[in-house]
């Protein structure tokens, strides 16, 4: 009997739709339904099973199991696109430092040539040198604005002797705060350099009112000065931005 095809695109779309709502998945019944769909991969593609399970754990804010499931799946494959898949999961989880560490394990990202937009994963993990090199080699016009942003960010960081790891740690702290509030970034982070005053702003888009965003910004600032007193807060400003609530997803 042939193995039935699984609706992988539907599963991925459903997981992405939940993420866009901006809140951690706390509905046990829905989690169970998604888990059942993912369990169907066990006897068909064990790598997909573990990586999709990691994506589900990410949506529930379960850091330990997100990392464990992803690492288990990656031990079973040498395909670099699965590393990239888990990198994106860790970015969604708000674990930017871990995402960057995993990204550094893959020496060559030329497989991204089939989809230029995937290059932005390098940008999100602040791997600016590799992003610029790959983008220049591809000569993709659609990537040129991001290359200019990347070069400007590198310039500001170098001029102020700020390490990328410091910036990653500051964003990690913002991700920790979101999970405590049962929130998840509704889309990719926004990174903007300002050459006029030599600063960088990083915003995590969340589904929240302006007053809720202001409250989170204030709490983040308090934590930053308490937990990371040596953080380059005058150069790098990390905070949150409000995005519209998504309905009918």
C-alpha positions as protocol buffer text, in pm:
chain_id: "A"
residue {
  index: 1
  type: UNK
  ca { x: 0 y: 0 z: 0 }
}
residue {
  index: 2
  type: UNK
  ca { x: 146 y: 340 z: -96 }
}
residue {
  index: 3
  type: UNK
  ca { x: 222 y: 586 z: 183 }
}
residue {
  index: 4
  type: UNK
  ca { x: -36 y: 868 z: 180 }
}
residue {
  index: 5
  type: UNK
  ca { x: 92 y: 1214 z: 94 }
}
residue {
  index: 6
  type: UNK
  ca { x: 89 y: 1461 z: 378 }
}
residue {
  index: 7
  type: UNK
  ca { x: -39 y: 1816 z: 338 }
}
residue {
  index: 8
  type: UNK
  ca { x: 291 y: 1972 z: 442 }
}
residue {
  index: 9
  type: UNK
  ca { x: 213 y: 2315 z: 296 }
}
residue {
  index: 10
  type: UNK
  ca { x: -115 y: 2324 z: 487 }
}
residue {
  index: 11
  type: UNK
  ca { x: 62 y: 2238 z: 812 }
}
residue {
  index: 12
  type: UNK
  ca { x: 329 y: 2504 z: 762 }
}
residue {
  index: 13
  type: UNK
  ca { x: 69 y: 2763 z: 666 }
}
residue {
  index: 14
  type: UNK
  ca { x: -134 y: 2683 z: 977 }
}
residue {
  index: 15
  type: UNK
  ca { x: 171 y: 2713 z: 1202 }
}
residue {
  index: 16
  type: UNK
  ca { x: 266 y: 3045 z: 1041 }
}
residue {
  index: 17
  type: UNK
  ca { x: -90 y: 3174 z: 1076 }
}
residue {
  index: 18
  type: UNK
  ca { x: -83 y: 3103 z: 1449 }
}
residue {
  index: 19
  type: UNK
  ca { x: 246 y: 3287 z: 1483 }
}
residue {
  index: 20
  type: UNK
  ca { x: 102 y: 3594 z: 1306 }
}
residue {
  index: 21
  type: UNK
  ca { x: -164 y: 3621 z: 1577 }
}
residue {
  index: 22
  type: UNK
  ca { x: 118 y: 3726 z: 1807 }
}
residue {
  index: 23
  type: UNK
  ca { x: 27 y: 3520 z: 2113 }
}
residue {
  index: 24
  type: UNK
  ca { x: 173 y: 3195 z: 2239 }
}
residue {
  index: 25
  type: UNK
  ca { x: -47 y: 2895 z: 2167 }
}
residue {
  index: 26
  type: UNK
  ca { x: -214 y: 2807 z: 2497 }
}
residue {
  index: 27
  type: UNK
  ca { x: -517 y: 2613 z: 2369 }
}
residue {
  index: 28
  type: UNK
  ca { x: -451 y: 2251 z: 2465 }
}
residue {
  index: 29
  type: UNK
  ca { x: -705 y: 2113 z: 2218 }
}
residue {
  index: 30
  type: UNK
  ca { x: -549 y: 2296 z: 1924 }
}
residue {
  index: 31
  type: UNK
  ca { x: -200 y: 2193 z: 2035 }
}
residue {
  index: 32
  type: UNK
  ca { x: -317 y: 1829 z: 2048 }
}
residue {
  index: 33
  type: UNK
  ca { x: -467 y: 1852 z: 1698 }
}
residue {
  index: 34
  type: UNK
  ca { x: -148 y: 1998 z: 1554 }
}
residue {
  index: 35
  type: UNK
  ca { x: 61 y: 1739 z: 1738 }
}
residue {
  index: 36
  type: UNK
  ca { x: -150 y: 1462 z: 1583 }
}
residue {
  index: 37
  type: UNK
  ca { x: -86 y: 1602 z: 1235 }
}
residue {
  index: 38
  type: UNK
  ca { x: 286 y: 1622 z: 1304 }
}
residue {
  index: 39
  type: UNK
  ca { x: 294 y: 1269 z: 1449 }
}
residue {
  index: 40
  type: UNK
  ca { x: 183 y: 1144 z: 1106 }
}
residue {
  index: 41
  type: UNK
  ca { x: 535 y: 1223 z: 979 }
}
residue {
  index: 42
  type: UNK
  ca { x: 702 y: 980 z: 1219 }
}
residue {
  index: 43
  type: UNK
  ca { x: 693 y: 682 z: 984 }
}
residue {
  index: 44
  type: UNK
  ca { x: 735 y: 884 z: 666 }
}
residue {
  index: 45
  type: UNK
  ca { x: 1011 y: 1139 z: 731 }
}
residue {
  index: 46
  type: UNK
  ca { x: 1161 y: 1139 z: 1079 }
}
residue {
  index: 47
  type: UNK
  ca { x: 1358 y: 1459 z: 1014 }
}
residue {
  index: 48
  type: UNK
  ca { x: 1044 y: 1650 z: 919 }
}
residue {
  index: 49
  type: UNK
  ca { x: 871 y: 1508 z: 1225 }
}
residue {
  index: 50
  type: UNK
  ca { x: 1129 y: 1647 z: 1468 }
}
residue {
  index: 51
  type: UNK
  ca { x: 1167 y: 1982 z: 1294 }
}
residue {
  index: 52
  type: UNK
  ca { x: 791 y: 2045 z: 1269 }
}
residue {
  index: 53
  type: UNK
  ca { x: 752 y: 1933 z: 1629 }
}
residue {
  index: 54
  type: UNK
  ca { x: 1014 y: 2192 z: 1722 }
}
residue {
  index: 55
  type: UNK
  ca { x: 811 y: 2455 z: 1535 }
}
residue {
  index: 56
  type: UNK
  ca { x: 504 y: 2361 z: 1737 }
}
residue {
  index: 57
  type: UNK
  ca { x: 693 y: 2382 z: 2067 }
}
residue {
  index: 58
  type: UNK
  ca { x: 815 y: 2724 z: 1959 }
}
residue {
  index: 59
  type: UNK
  ca { x: 457 y: 2849 z: 1927 }
}
residue {
  index: 60
  type: UNK
  ca { x: 385 y: 2734 z: 2283 }
}
residue {
  index: 61
  type: UNK
  ca { x: 693 y: 2911 z: 2419 }
}
residue {
  index: 62
  type: UNK
  ca { x: 853 y: 2585 z: 2531 }
}
residue {
  index: 63
  type: UNK
  ca { x: 1220 y: 2677 z: 2492 }
}
residue {
  index: 64
  type: UNK
  ca { x: 1371 y: 2350 z: 2618 }
}
residue {
  index: 65
  type: UNK
  ca { x: 1164 y: 2123 z: 2393 }
}
residue {
  index: 66
  type: UNK
  ca { x: 1200 y: 2355 z: 2093 }
}
residue {
  index: 67
  type: UNK
  ca { x: 1577 y: 2324 z: 2119 }
}
residue {
  index: 68
  type: UNK
  ca { x: 1569 y: 1949 z: 2195 }
}
residue {
  index: 69
  type: UNK
  ca { x: 1335 y: 1854 z: 1910 }
}
residue {
  index: 70
  type: UNK
  ca { x: 1527 y: 2066 z: 1661 }
}
residue {
  index: 71
  type: UNK
  ca { x: 1865 y: 1928 z: 1767 }
}
residue {
  index: 72
  type: UNK
  ca { x: 1731 y: 1571 z: 1749 }
}
residue {
  index: 73
  type: UNK
  ca { x: 1610 y: 1622 z: 1394 }
}
residue {
  index: 74
  type: UNK
  ca { x: 1933 y: 1786 z: 1280 }
}
residue {
  index: 75
  type: UNK
  ca { x: 2137 y: 1490 z: 1403 }
}
residue {
  index: 76
  type: UNK
  ca { x: 1954 y: 1279 z: 1145 }
}
residue {
  index: 77
  type: UNK
  ca { x: 2031 y: 1490 z: 840 }
}
residue {
  index: 78
  type: UNK
  ca { x: 2315 y: 1671 z: 665 }
}
residue {
  index: 79
  type: UNK
  ca { x: 2082 y: 1881 z: 451 }
}
residue {
  index: 80
  type: UNK
  ca { x: 2165 y: 2250 z: 518 }
}
residue {
  index: 81
  type: UNK
  ca { x: 1811 y: 2369 z: 444 }
}
residue {
  index: 82
  type: UNK
  ca { x: 1693 y: 2191 z: 760 }
}
residue {
  index: 83
  type: UNK
  ca { x: 1952 y: 2383 z: 960 }
}
residue {
  index: 84
  type: UNK
  ca { x: 1806 y: 2699 z: 811 }
}
residue {
  index: 85
  type: UNK
  ca { x: 1456 y: 2583 z: 902 }
}
residue {
  index: 86
  type: UNK
  ca { x: 1557 y: 2545 z: 1266 }
}
residue {
  index: 87
  type: UNK
  ca { x: 1744 y: 2876 z: 1260 }
}
residue {
  index: 88
  type: UNK
  ca { x: 1417 y: 3044 z: 1164 }
}
residue {
  index: 89
  type: UNK
  ca { x: 1236 y: 2858 z: 1442 }
}
residue {
  index: 90
  type: UNK
  ca { x: 1487 y: 2986 z: 1699 }
}
residue {
  index: 91
  type: UNK
  ca { x: 1453 y: 3339 z: 1564 }
}
residue {
  index: 92
  type: UNK
  ca { x: 1075 y: 3318 z: 1607 }
}
residue {
  index: 93
  type: UNK
  ca { x: 1129 y: 3190 z: 1960 }
}
residue {
  index: 94
  type: UNK
  ca { x: 1338 y: 3498 z: 2036 }
}
residue {
  index: 95
  type: UNK
  ca { x: 1660 y: 3300 z: 2082 }
}
residue {
  index: 96
  type: UNK
  ca { x: 1877 y: 3501 z: 1845 }
}
residue {
  index: 97
  type: UNK
  ca { x: 2212 y: 3396 z: 1995 }
}
residue {
  index: 98
  type: UNK
  ca { x: 2127 y: 3027 z: 1956 }
}
residue {
  index: 99
  type: UNK
  ca { x: 2007 y: 3089 z: 1601 }
}
residue {
  index: 100
  type: UNK
  ca { x: 2337 y: 3253 z: 1514 }
}
residue {
  index: 101
  type: UNK
  ca { x: 2537 y: 2967 z: 1670 }
}
residue {
  index: 102
  type: UNK
  ca { x: 2343 y: 2716 z: 1462 }
}
residue {
  index: 103
  type: UNK
  ca { x: 2384 y: 2924 z: 1149 }
}
residue {
  index: 104
  type: UNK
  ca { x: 2760 y: 2931 z: 1197 }
}
residue {
  index: 105
  type: UNK
  ca { x: 2765 y: 2549 z: 1182 }
}
residue {
  index: 106
  type: UNK
  ca { x: 2681 y: 2561 z: 810 }
}
residue {
  index: 107
  type: UNK
  ca { x: 2989 y: 2677 z: 615 }
}
residue {
  index: 108
  type: UNK
  ca { x: 2818 y: 2734 z: 281 }
}
residue {
  index: 109
  type: UNK
  ca { x: 2479 y: 2891 z: 217 }
}
residue {
  index: 110
  type: UNK
  ca { x: 2492 y: 2891 z: -161 }
}
residue {
  index: 111
  type: UNK
  ca { x: 2195 y: 2655 z: -165 }
}
residue {
  index: 112
  type: UNK
  ca { x: 1991 y: 2970 z: -94 }
}
residue {
  index: 113
  type: UNK
  ca { x: 2039 y: 3075 z: -455 }
}
residue {
  index: 114
  type: UNK
  ca { x: 1708 y: 2912 z: -546 }
}
residue {
  index: 115
  type: UNK
  ca { x: 1523 y: 3155 z: -320 }
}
residue {
  index: 116
  type: UNK
  ca { x: 1683 y: 3497 z: -262 }
}
residue {
  index: 117
  type: UNK
  ca { x: 1435 y: 3588 z: 10 }
}
residue {
  index: 118
  type: UNK
  ca { x: 1575 y: 3309 z: 226 }
}
residue {
  index: 119
  type: UNK
  ca { x: 1896 y: 3513 z: 241 }
}
residue {
  index: 120
  type: UNK
  ca { x: 1719 y: 3743 z: 484 }
}
residue {
  index: 121
  type: UNK
  ca { x: 1757 y: 3471 z: 746 }
}
residue {
  index: 122
  type: UNK
  ca { x: 2128 y: 3554 z: 748 }
}
residue {
  index: 123
  type: UNK
  ca { x: 2036 y: 3919 z: 795 }
}
residue {
  index: 124
  type: UNK
  ca { x: 1798 y: 3841 z: 1083 }
}
residue {
  index: 125
  type: UNK
  ca { x: 2071 y: 3645 z: 1264 }
}
residue {
  index: 126
  type: UNK
  ca { x: 2304 y: 3945 z: 1219 }
}
residue {
  index: 127
  type: UNK
  ca { x: 2542 y: 3743 z: 1002 }
}
residue {
  index: 128
  type: UNK
  ca { x: 2605 y: 4053 z: 795 }
}
residue {
  index: 129
  type: UNK
  ca { x: 2937 y: 3959 z: 636 }
}
residue {
  index: 130
  type: UNK
  ca { x: 2808 y: 3631 z: 496 }
}
residue {
  index: 131
  type: UNK
  ca { x: 2479 y: 3794 z: 395 }
}
residue {
  index: 132
  type: UNK
  ca { x: 2661 y: 4067 z: 202 }
}
residue {
  index: 133
  type: UNK
  ca { x: 2897 y: 3822 z: 35 }
}
residue {
  index: 134
  type: UNK
  ca { x: 2617 y: 3593 z: -80 }
}
residue {
  index: 135
  type: UNK
  ca { x: 2396 y: 3883 z: -190 }
}
residue {
  index: 136
  type: UNK
  ca { x: 2678 y: 4039 z: -392 }
}
residue {
  index: 137
  type: UNK
  ca { x: 2759 y: 3706 z: -555 }
}
residue {
  index: 138
  type: UNK
  ca { x: 2394 y: 3662 z: -648 }
}
residue {
  index: 139
  type: UNK
  ca { x: 2372 y: 4023 z: -774 }
}
residue {
  index: 140
  type: UNK
  ca { x: 2006 y: 4026 z: -682 }
}
residue {
  index: 141
  type: UNK
  ca { x: 1850 y: 4370 z: -715 }
}
residue {
  index: 142
  type: UNK
  ca { x: 1585 y: 4275 z: -460 }
}
residue {
  index: 143
  type: UNK
  ca { x: 1858 y: 4226 z: -200 }
}
residue {
  index: 144
  type: UNK
  ca { x: 2045 y: 4551 z: -261 }
}
residue {
  index: 145
  type: UNK
  ca { x: 1843 y: 4761 z: -9 }
}
residue {
  index: 146
  type: UNK
  ca { x: 1914 y: 4506 z: 264 }
}
residue {
  index: 147
  type: UNK
  ca { x: 2282 y: 4502 z: 167 }
}
residue {
  index: 148
  type: UNK
  ca { x: 2299 y: 4879 z: 215 }
}
residue {
  index: 149
  type: UNK
  ca { x: 2131 y: 4843 z: 555 }
}
residue {
  index: 150
  type: UNK
  ca { x: 2368 y: 4563 z: 650 }
}
residue {
  index: 151
  type: UNK
  ca { x: 2676 y: 4762 z: 554 }
}
residue {
  index: 152
  type: UNK
  ca { x: 2550 y: 5064 z: 748 }
}
residue {
  index: 153
  type: UNK
  ca { x: 2487 y: 4849 z: 1057 }
}
residue {
  index: 154
  type: UNK
  ca { x: 2835 y: 4697 z: 1033 }
}
residue {
  index: 155
  type: UNK
  ca { x: 2984 y: 5045 z: 1004 }
}
residue {
  index: 156
  type: UNK
  ca { x: 2806 y: 5167 z: 1319 }
}
residue {
  index: 157
  type: UNK
  ca { x: 2897 y: 4856 z: 1518 }
}
residue {
  index: 158
  type: UNK
  ca { x: 3264 y: 4876 z: 1416 }
}
residue {
  index: 159
  type: UNK
  ca { x: 3290 y: 5249 z: 1481 }
}
residue {
  index: 160
  type: UNK
  ca { x: 3158 y: 5204 z: 1834 }
}
residue {
  index: 161
  type: UNK
  ca { x: 3339 y: 4873 z: 1898 }
}
residue {
  index: 162
  type: UNK
  ca { x: 3010 y: 4692 z: 1955 }
}
residue {
  index: 163
  type: UNK
  ca { x: 3022 y: 4316 z: 1902 }
}
residue {
  index: 164
  type: UNK
  ca { x: 2741 y: 4135 z: 1720 }
}
residue {
  index: 165
  type: UNK
  ca { x: 2710 y: 3904 z: 2021 }
}
residue {
  index: 166
  type: UNK
  ca { x: 2626 y: 4203 z: 2242 }
}
residue {
  index: 167
  type: UNK
  ca { x: 2346 y: 4298 z: 2005 }
}
residue {
  index: 168
  type: UNK
  ca { x: 2220 y: 3940 z: 1990 }
}
residue {
  index: 169
  type: UNK
  ca { x: 2213 y: 3923 z: 2370 }
}
residue {
  index: 170
  type: UNK
  ca { x: 2006 y: 4241 z: 2389 }
}
residue {
  index: 171
  type: UNK
  ca { x: 1751 y: 4098 z: 2146 }
}
residue {
  index: 172
  type: UNK
  ca { x: 1746 y: 3768 z: 2339 }
}
residue {
  index: 173
  type: UNK
  ca { x: 1641 y: 3964 z: 2648 }
}
residue {
  index: 174
  type: UNK
  ca { x: 1349 y: 4113 z: 2454 }
}
residue {
  index: 175
  type: UNK
  ca { x: 1246 y: 3764 z: 2340 }
}
residue {
  index: 176
  type: UNK
  ca { x: 1254 y: 3641 z: 2700 }
}
residue {
  index: 177
  type: UNK
  ca { x: 1022 y: 3923 z: 2804 }
}
residue {
  index: 178
  type: UNK
  ca { x: 776 y: 3844 z: 2526 }
}
residue {
  index: 179
  type: UNK
  ca { x: 751 y: 3479 z: 2626 }
}
residue {
  index: 180
  type: UNK
  ca { x: 688 y: 3576 z: 2987 }
}
residue {
  index: 181
  type: UNK
  ca { x: 399 y: 3789 z: 2863 }
}
residue {
  index: 182
  type: UNK
  ca { x: 270 y: 3495 z: 2656 }
}
residue {
  index: 183
  type: UNK
  ca { x: 356 y: 3683 z: 2337 }
}
residue {
  index: 184
  type: UNK
  ca { x: 556 y: 3595 z: 2027 }
}
residue {
  index: 185
  type: UNK
  ca { x: 689 y: 3828 z: 1759 }
}
residue {
  index: 186
  type: UNK
  ca { x: 427 y: 3835 z: 1485 }
}
residue {
  index: 187
  type: UNK
  ca { x: 685 y: 3872 z: 1208 }
}
residue {
  index: 188
  type: UNK
  ca { x: 1059 y: 3913 z: 1155 }
}
residue {
  index: 189
  type: UNK
  ca { x: 1248 y: 4172 z: 1354 }
}
residue {
  index: 190
  type: UNK
  ca { x: 1299 y: 4520 z: 1212 }
}
residue {
  index: 191
  type: UNK
  ca { x: 1660 y: 4643 z: 1214 }
}
residue {
  index: 192
  type: UNK
  ca { x: 1728 y: 5005 z: 1117 }
}
residue {
  index: 193
  type: UNK
  ca { x: 2061 y: 5193 z: 1118 }
}
residue {
  index: 194
  type: UNK
  ca { x: 2068 y: 5571 z: 1159 }
}
residue {
  index: 195
  type: UNK
  ca { x: 2394 y: 5709 z: 1025 }
}
residue {
  index: 196
  type: UNK
  ca { x: 2307 y: 6065 z: 1129 }
}
residue {
  index: 197
  type: UNK
  ca { x: 2350 y: 5986 z: 1498 }
}
residue {
  index: 198
  type: UNK
  ca { x: 2529 y: 5652 z: 1470 }
}
residue {
  index: 199
  type: UNK
  ca { x: 2261 y: 5439 z: 1634 }
}
residue {
  index: 200
  type: UNK
  ca { x: 2077 y: 5117 z: 1551 }
}
residue {
  index: 201
  type: UNK
  ca { x: 1715 y: 5042 z: 1636 }
}
residue {
  index: 202
  type: UNK
  ca { x: 1581 y: 4687 z: 1660 }
}
residue {
  index: 203
  type: UNK
  ca { x: 1207 y: 4635 z: 1699 }
}
residue {
  index: 204
  type: UNK
  ca { x: 1021 y: 4309 z: 1751 }
}
residue {
  index: 205
  type: UNK
  ca { x: 673 y: 4346 z: 1593 }
}
residue {
  index: 206
  type: UNK
  ca { x: 397 y: 4238 z: 1829 }
}
residue {
  index: 207
  type: UNK
  ca { x: 18 y: 4235 z: 1824 }
}
residue {
  index: 208
  type: UNK
  ca { x: -47 y: 4490 z: 2098 }
}
residue {
  index: 209
  type: UNK
  ca { x: -187 y: 4836 z: 2157 }
}
residue {
  index: 210
  type: UNK
  ca { x: 51 y: 5135 z: 2164 }
}
residue {
  index: 211
  type: UNK
  ca { x: 9 y: 5158 z: 2541 }
}
residue {
  index: 212
  type: UNK
  ca { x: 99 y: 4790 z: 2580 }
}
residue {
  index: 213
  type: UNK
  ca { x: 405 y: 4844 z: 2361 }
}
residue {
  index: 214
  type: UNK
  ca { x: 510 y: 5139 z: 2576 }
}
residue {
  index: 215
  type: UNK
  ca { x: 470 y: 4926 z: 2888 }
}
residue {
  index: 216
  type: UNK
  ca { x: 688 y: 4652 z: 2739 }
}
residue {
  index: 217
  type: UNK
  ca { x: 951 y: 4904 z: 2629 }
}
residue {
  index: 218
  type: UNK
  ca { x: 968 y: 5042 z: 2982 }
}
residue {
  index: 219
  type: UNK
  ca { x: 998 y: 4698 z: 3141 }
}
residue {
  index: 220
  type: UNK
  ca { x: 1262 y: 4596 z: 2889 }
}
residue {
  index: 221
  type: UNK
  ca { x: 1470 y: 4906 z: 2967 }
}
residue {
  index: 222
  type: UNK
  ca { x: 1455 y: 4828 z: 3339 }
}
residue {
  index: 223
  type: UNK
  ca { x: 1568 y: 4469 z: 3280 }
}
residue {
  index: 224
  type: UNK
  ca { x: 1843 y: 4571 z: 3043 }
}
residue {
  index: 225
  type: UNK
  ca { x: 2004 y: 4809 z: 3290 }
}
residue {
  index: 226
  type: UNK
  ca { x: 1962 y: 4556 z: 3569 }
}
residue {
  index: 227
  type: UNK
  ca { x: 2075 y: 4240 z: 3389 }
}
residue {
  index: 228
  type: UNK
  ca { x: 2310 y: 4380 z: 3123 }
}
residue {
  index: 229
  type: UNK
  ca { x: 2455 y: 4701 z: 3271 }
}
residue {
  index: 230
  type: UNK
  ca { x: 2741 y: 4702 z: 3020 }
}
residue {
  index: 231
  type: UNK
  ca { x: 2512 y: 4671 z: 2717 }
}
residue {
  index: 232
  type: UNK
  ca { x: 2572 y: 4938 z: 2448 }
}
residue {
  index: 233
  type: UNK
  ca { x: 2227 y: 5087 z: 2508 }
}
residue {
  index: 234
  type: UNK
  ca { x: 2328 y: 5433 z: 2383 }
}
residue {
  index: 235
  type: UNK
  ca { x: 2419 y: 5282 z: 2045 }
}
residue {
  index: 236
  type: UNK
  ca { x: 2165 y: 5001 z: 2009 }
}
residue {
  index: 237
  type: UNK
  ca { x: 1801 y: 5059 z: 2097 }
}
residue {
  index: 238
  type: UNK
  ca { x: 1595 y: 4740 z: 2127 }
}
residue {
  index: 239
  type: UNK
  ca { x: 1220 y: 4760 z: 2167 }
}
residue {
  index: 240
  type: UNK
  ca { x: 884 y: 4661 z: 2027 }
}
residue {
  index: 241
  type: UNK
  ca { x: 648 y: 4787 z: 1758 }
}
residue {
  index: 242
  type: UNK
  ca { x: 273 y: 4744 z: 1722 }
}
residue {
  index: 243
  type: UNK
  ca { x: 126 y: 4556 z: 1425 }
}
residue {
  index: 244
  type: UNK
  ca { x: -244 y: 4510 z: 1343 }
}
residue {
  index: 245
  type: UNK
  ca { x: -426 y: 4211 z: 1481 }
}
residue {
  index: 246
  type: UNK
  ca { x: -469 y: 3936 z: 1224 }
}
residue {
  index: 247
  type: UNK
  ca { x: -819 y: 3796 z: 1190 }
}
residue {
  index: 248
  type: UNK
  ca { x: -960 y: 3491 z: 1015 }
}
residue {
  index: 249
  type: UNK
  ca { x: -639 y: 3290 z: 1014 }
}
